[in-house]
Amino acid sequence: MVVGGVRELAAPFVAPGPSGVAVRDRLKHLTPQDEHVLRAVGAHQGALASRDLKIRCADGPNHNAESWAARKRELTKESSSRIAGAITKATHDQWALARRCLAAHIRSLDAGIKTLRHRLSLPVGAKGTKRAPGGCRSRSEWFHKSRRLKALEARHAAAVADWQAGRVRVVRGGKRLFNTRHHLAEAQLTEGEWRQRWEAERWFLAADGESGKRYGNETIRVTPDGKVSIKLPAPLAHLANTKHGRYTLTPTTVAFAHRGVEWADRVEANRAVAYRIHYDTTRGRWYLTASWQRPTVQTIPLETARAKGVIGVDTNADHFAAYHLDPHGNPVGEPHRFAYDLTGTATHRDAQLRHALTRLLHWATQTGAGAIAIEDLDFSAEKTREKHGRRKRFRQLISGIPTGKLKARLVSMAAEHGLAIIAVDPAYTSMWGSQHWQKPLTTPHRKMSRHDAAGIAIGRRALGHPIRRRTVPPRAHQSDAHGHRTAQADRHAPGREGPRPRIPGPRTRSVPPDAARTRATRTPKTVRDVRSDQAWVQDSLLLTE
């Protein structure tokens, strides 16, 4: 229900666990012949993958099972049936990803066009509201925004035409690396270095796993003791150094430090394991990545995840603000902050995020909480120029928060610690948390920030409690007529504050609290005023026996 302009809030839910696992190790001590074979196989299969992707993009929405079978037959002649299957599968995944990106681009253009049309329809200088932007500040801005609108409408028309025709724009090796060719000086690369990186990114050295086959893979095989061998494609069979057209990397042994026992169990049981070989041109190193699927595990019920309390986490541009809440929604202990730095290279950002999540999970395990509550953030429609106007720093801020990578990593890492992830609606958490929790919890020895209070709000929403600390009593007889009520816990939960207990004795300050409930008239000193139901006895004045 929408009340007072507040939008409807989505119900919290437990995020599903990871469906797959990937581990990586370096291929060390390769001989020149080993590198020559890997380069030759990667270049040959990469050319086949590029040609297959071109055919798939040309088919567009007219693709069917017959065209797929024809493509696979052509690839099998120059490689093998298993390699052909891996190439066509990768091609389908890449085409589908491009279609999803095109749909997201169209939605973004729709949002920008809608916002611009609304602003241009208002008088110049019209003020906006919290729900809708205002008009342009000047005639000059109105003119430039009208030109911007025409440009977006042209892009939208072209994108819709591509969608209807089934056209996608895909670059094997990456569009960013492709455009770097025209900016070598800025990228601090020579033409030869760029060419080496470009060719390495377009290689195809991957194989899908097969359950029941020896060691879980016939194309790229890794034995339990770490020996790596590759099934060569037909045109390169003369490079084989073992029987059945295989090439074994002689001095190389692979030992996965992370999840090595789990990988070894799958390999020895001949369960499917997929492999990918990648060459890092910057470091001059070869890597092997092993991946496999996990059986689908049913998500635990929401009530079970709430039973031991939660850790409310507020995601920010440079840190996580976390607070521990008990099952009744009460903050426990002190706020915790886990900082990270998202500047620099992608590798540095990834390491910083992973380290912060590790510290967060270790602390959550120590507290004994059963789940971590986090906002279900999605800035895909919130970082456009049209929505936030000149707030360039704010757009850069929300663009820098890795929401997608954060959720994926947190779910995967939390599953290893036995913690559930509860996703909540992010609406109003910072505003209401600051309003109801920041000032009450601030003490001379505790500095509460707006982000710490938002963590409490997120945790209370995950537990199913209102964010506000206390429900306002009714105006009439706020204390005794209706009794005190709070929103700290569910109405049936033990320990919840109910009506104020009756204290024996009168409700006046002039009488001790241990007196009778209704004050009785004390016996007067005169005989005439004595009540009839009381006995009056006068003490003897004479000291007689």
Solvent accessible surface area in square Angstrom, and as a share of the most:
residue,aa,sasa,rsa
1,M,190,0.85
2,V,91,0.52
3,V,99,0.57
4,G,80,0.77
5,G,45,0.43
6,V,42,0.24
7,R,113,0.41
8,E,113,0.51
9,L,67,0.34
10,A,63,0.48
11,A,81,0.63
12,P,27,0.17
13,F,98,0.41
14,V,20,0.11
15,A,19,0.15
16,P,92,0.58
17,G,48,0.46
18,P,36,0.23
19,S,86,0.55
20,G,36,0.35
21,V,12,0.07
22,A,69,0.53
23,V,8,0.04
24,R,145,0.53
25,D,33,0.17
26,R,84,0.31
27,L,5,0.03
28,K,98,0.41
29,H,145,0.65
30,L,29,0.14
31,T,50,0.29
32,P,117,0.74
33,Q,86,0.38
34,D,1,0.01
35,E,54,0.24
36,H,97,0.43
37,V,0,0.00
38,L,0,0.00
39,R,76,0.28
40,A,26,0.21
41,V,1,0.00
42,G,0,0.00
43,A,50,0.39
44,H,40,0.18
45,Q,7,0.03
46,G,4,0.04
47,A,64,0.49
48,L,5,0.03
49,A,6,0.04
50,S,28,0.18
51,R,104,0.38
52,D,3,0.01
53,L,11,0.05
54,K,154,0.65
55,I,77,0.39
56,R,17,0.06
57,C,35,0.21
58,A,86,0.66
59,D,38,0.20
60,G,3,0.03
61,P,83,0.52
62,N,123,0.63
63,H,47,0.21
64,N,78,0.40
65,A,76,0.59
66,E,140,0.63
67,S,31,0.20
68,W,88,0.31
69,A,31,0.24
70,A,40,0.31
71,R,12,0.05
72,K,56,0.24
73,R,147,0.54
74,E,95,0.42
75,L,5,0.03
76,T,50,0.29
77,K,143,0.61
78,E,58,0.26
79,S,8,0.05
80,S,27,0.17
81,S,60,0.39
82,R,100,0.36
83,I,2,0.01
84,A,0,0.00
85,G,19,0.18
86,A,7,0.05
87,I,0,0.00
88,T,1,0.01
89,K,112,0.48
90,A,40,0.31
91,T,4,0.02
92,H,52,0.23
93,D,78,0.40
94,Q,57,0.26
95,W,31,0.11
96,A,37,0.28
97,L,91,0.45
98,A,17,0.13
99,R,41,0.15
100,R,148,0.54
101,C,76,0.46
102,L,27,0.13
103,A,24,0.18
104,A,43,0.34
105,H,84,0.38
106,I,25,0.13
107,R,152,0.56
108,S,36,0.23
109,L,11,0.06
110,D,64,0.33
111,A,36,0.28
112,G,2,0.02
113,I,12,0.06
114,K,155,0.66
115,T,25,0.15
116,L,0,0.00
117,R,136,0.50
118,H,69,0.31
119,R,22,0.08
120,L,27,0.13
121,S,85,0.55
122,L,50,0.25
123,P,96,0.60
124,V,58,0.33
125,G,49,0.47
126,A,31,0.24
127,K,193,0.82
128,G,42,0.41
129,T,99,0.58
130,K,183,0.78
131,R,157,0.57
132,A,36,0.28
133,P,52,0.33
134,G,13,0.12
135,G,8,0.07
136,C,0,0.00
137,R,160,0.59
138,S,46,0.30
139,R,166,0.61
140,S,68,0.44
141,E,22,0.10
142,W,78,0.27
143,F,109,0.45
144,H,106,0.47
145,K,28,0.12
146,S,24,0.15
147,R,151,0.55
148,R,47,0.17
149,L,19,0.09
150,K,135,0.57
151,A,40,0.31
152,L,5,0.02
153,E,47,0.21
154,A,64,0.50
155,R,123,0.45
156,H,43,0.19
157,A,63,0.49
158,A,59,0.45
159,A,7,0.05
160,V,42,0.24
161,A,46,0.35
162,D,12,0.06
163,W,94,0.33
164,Q,138,0.61
165,A,49,0.38
166,G,1,0.01
167,R,116,0.42
168,V,19,0.11
169,R,185,0.68
170,V,40,0.23
171,V,54,0.31
172,R,31,0.11
173,G,23,0.22
174,G,29,0.28
175,K,141,0.60
176,R,210,0.77
177,L,23,0.11
178,F,93,0.39
179,N,62,0.32
180,T,25,0.15
181,R,78,0.28
182,H,131,0.58
183,H,96,0.43
184,L,30,0.15
185,A,94,0.73
186,E,142,0.64
187,A,41,0.32
188,Q,161,0.71
189,L,28,0.14
190,T,83,0.48
191,E,94,0.42
192,G,52,0.50
193,E,86,0.39
194,W,9,0.03
195,R,105,0.38
196,Q,73,0.32
197,R,74,0.27
198,W,25,0.09
199,E,83,0.37
200,A,8,0.06
201,E,76,0.34
202,R,73,0.27
203,W,43,0.15
204,F,21,0.09
205,L,9,0.04
206,A,26,0.20
207,A,5,0.04
208,D,65,0.34
209,G,24,0.23
210,E,50,0.23
211,S,90,0.58
212,G,60,0.58
213,K,75,0.32
214,R,142,0.52
215,Y,40,0.15
216,G,0,0.00
217,N,0,0.00
218,E,38,0.17
219,T,11,0.07
220,I,3,0.02
221,R,31,0.11
222,V,0,0.00
223,T,31,0.18
224,P,53,0.33
225,D,103,0.53
226,G,0,0.00
227,K,79,0.34
228,V,0,0.00
229,S,15,0.10
230,I,3,0.02
231,K,65,0.28
232,L,6,0.03
233,P,0,0.00
234,A,62,0.48
235,P,67,0.42
236,L,27,0.14
237,A,49,0.38
238,H,143,0.64
239,L,33,0.16
240,A,33,0.25
241,N,72,0.37
242,T,62,0.36
243,K,157,0.66
244,H,138,0.62
245,G,21,0.20
246,R,26,0.09
247,Y,8,0.03
248,T,29,0.17
249,L,0,0.00
250,T,80,0.47
251,P,57,0.36
252,T,1,0.01
253,T,79,0.46
254,V,6,0.03
255,A,78,0.61
256,F,14,0.06
257,A,111,0.86
258,H,116,0.52
259,R,45,0.16
260,G,19,0.18
261,V,120,0.69
262,E,55,0.25
263,W,11,0.04
264,A,26,0.20
265,D,83,0.43
266,R,24,0.09
267,V,0,0.00
268,E,116,0.52
269,A,61,0.48
270,N,56,0.29
271,R,111,0.41
272,A,28,0.22
273,V,0,0.00
274,A,29,0.23
275,Y,4,0.01
276,R,121,0.44
277,I,7,0.03
278,H,45,0.20
279,Y,19,0.07
280,D,36,0.19
281,T,30,0.18
282,T,107,0.62
283,R,142,0.52
284,G,41,0.40
285,R,84,0.31
286,W,5,0.02
287,Y,16,0.06
288,L,0,0.00
289,T,33,0.19
290,A,0,0.00
291,S,39,0.25
292,W,13,0.04
293,Q,146,0.65
294,R,61,0.22
295,P,98,0.62
296,T,142,0.82
297,V,122,0.70
298,Q,163,0.73
299,T,53,0.31
300,I,75,0.38
301,P,89,0.56
302,L,45,0.22
303,E,120,0.54
304,T,80,0.47
305,A,2,0.01
306,R,37,0.14
307,A,64,0.50
308,K,141,0.60
309,G,0,0.00
310,V,0,0.00
311,I,0,0.00
312,G,0,0.00
313,V,1,0.00
314,D,5,0.03
315,T,11,0.06
316,N,17,0.08
317,A,33,0.25
318,D,82,0.42
319,H,26,0.12
320,F,1,0.00
321,A,0,0.00
322,A,0,0.00
323,Y,1,0.00
324,H,24,0.11
325,L,0,0.00
326,D,33,0.17
327,P,59,0.37
328,H,63,0.28
329,G,0,0.00
330,N,48,0.25
331,P,35,0.22
332,V,64,0.37
333,G,51,0.49
334,E,88,0.39
335,P,18,0.12
336,H,62,0.28
337,R,114,0.42
338,F,16,0.07
339,A,65,0.51
340,Y,12,0.04
341,D,64,0.33
342,L,32,0.16
343,T,91,0.53
344,G,57,0.55
345,T,92,0.54
346,A,60,0.47
347,T,94,0.55
348,H,73,0.32
349,R,92,0.34
350,D,27,0.14
351,A,41,0.32
352,Q,54,0.24
353,L,2,0.01
354,R,99,0.36
355,H,108,0.48
356,A,0,0.00
357,L,1,0.00
358,T,41,0.24
359,R,83,0.30
360,L,1,0.00
361,L,0,0.00
362,H,94,0.42
363,W,33,0.12
364,A,0,0.00
365,T,71,0.41
366,Q,149,0.66
367,T,43,0.25
368,G,43,0.42
369,A,7,0.05
370,G,18,0.17
371,A,0,0.00
372,I,0,0.00
373,A,0,0.00
374,I,6,0.03
375,E,11,0.05
376,D,53,0.28
377,L,22,0.11
378,D,96,0.50
379,F,37,0.15
380,S,68,0.44
381,A,52,0.41
382,E,64,0.29
383,K,87,0.37
384,T,20,0.12
385,R,109,0.40
386,E,6,0.03
387,K,93,0.39
388,H,25,0.11
389,G,17,0.17
390,R,156,0.57
391,R,136,0.50
392,K,120,0.51
393,R,210,0.76
394,F,66,0.28
395,R,45,0.16
396,Q,107,0.48
397,L,82,0.41
398,I,11,0.05
399,S,60,0.38
400,G,42,0.41
401,I,18,0.09
402,P,34,0.22
403,T,22,0.13
404,G,47,0.45
405,K,100,0.42
406,L,4,0.02
407,K,66,0.28
408,A,67,0.52
409,R,72,0.26
410,L,2,0.01
411,V,26,0.15
412,S,38,0.24
413,M,38,0.17
414,A,0,0.00
415,A,44,0.34
416,E,84,0.38
417,H,65,0.29
418,G,66,0.64
419,L,17,0.09
420,A,13,0.10
421,I,9,0.05
422,I,0,0.00
423,A,7,0.06
424,V,2,0.01
425,D,10,0.05
426,P,41,0.26
427,A,12,0.09
428,Y,35,0.13
429,T,2,0.01
430,S,41,0.26
431,M,85,0.38
432,W,61,0.21
433,G,0,0.00
434,S,25,0.16
435,Q,122,0.54
436,H,36,0.16
437,W,9,0.03
438,Q,51,0.23
439,K,173,0.73
440,P,62,0.39
441,L,33,0.17
442,T,63,0.36
443,T,53,0.31
444,P,120,0.75
445,H,179,0.80
446,R,49,0.18
447,K,148,0.63
448,M,14,0.06
449,S,35,0.22
450,R,114,0.42
451,H,67,0.30
452,D,0,0.00
453,A,0,0.00
454,A,0,0.00
455,G,0,0.00
456,I,0,0.00
457,A,0,0.00
458,I,0,0.00
459,G,0,0.00
460,R,0,0.00
461,R,21,0.08
462,A,0,0.00
463,L,9,0.05
464,G,50,0.48
465,H,27,0.12
466,P,73,0.46
467,I,12,0.06
468,R,104,0.38
469,R,96,0.35
470,R,118,0.43
471,T,66,0.38
472,V,92,0.53
473,P,38,0.24
474,P,55,0.34
475,R,202,0.74
476,A,63,0.49
477,H,133,0.59
478,Q,64,0.29
479,S,42,0.27
480,D,88,0.46
481,A,57,0.44
482,H,111,0.50
483,G,7,0.07
484,H,49,0.22
485,R,118,0.43
486,T,3,0.02
487,A,11,0.09
488,Q,46,0.21
489,A,10,0.07
490,D,81,0.42
491,R,187,0.68
492,H,157,0.70
493,A,22,0.17
494,P,115,0.72
495,G,85,0.82
496,R,61,0.22
497,E,83,0.37
498,G,21,0.20
499,P,86,0.54
500,R,110,0.40
501,P,104,0.65
502,R,151,0.55
503,I,109,0.55
504,P,103,0.65
505,G,7,0.06
506,P,29,0.18
507,R,128,0.47
508,T,78,0.45
509,R,253,0.92
510,S,95,0.61
511,V,22,0.13
512,P,81,0.51
513,P,99,0.62
514,D,125,0.65
515,A,34,0.26
516,A,70,0.54
517,R,177,0.65
518,T,110,0.64
519,R,173,0.63
520,A,76,0.59
521,T,80,0.47
522,R,215,0.78
523,T,76,0.44
524,P,43,0.27
525,K,200,0.85
526,T,71,0.41
527,V,86,0.50
528,R,214,0.78
529,D,83,0.43
530,V,28,0.16
531,R,116,0.42
532,S,123,0.80
533,D,118,0.61
534,Q,64,0.28
535,A,97,0.75
536,W,111,0.39
537,V,120,0.69
538,Q,114,0.51
539,D,117,0.60
540,S,90,0.58
541,L,152,0.76
542,L,133,0.66
543,L,188,0.93
544,T,102,0.60
545,E,223,1.00
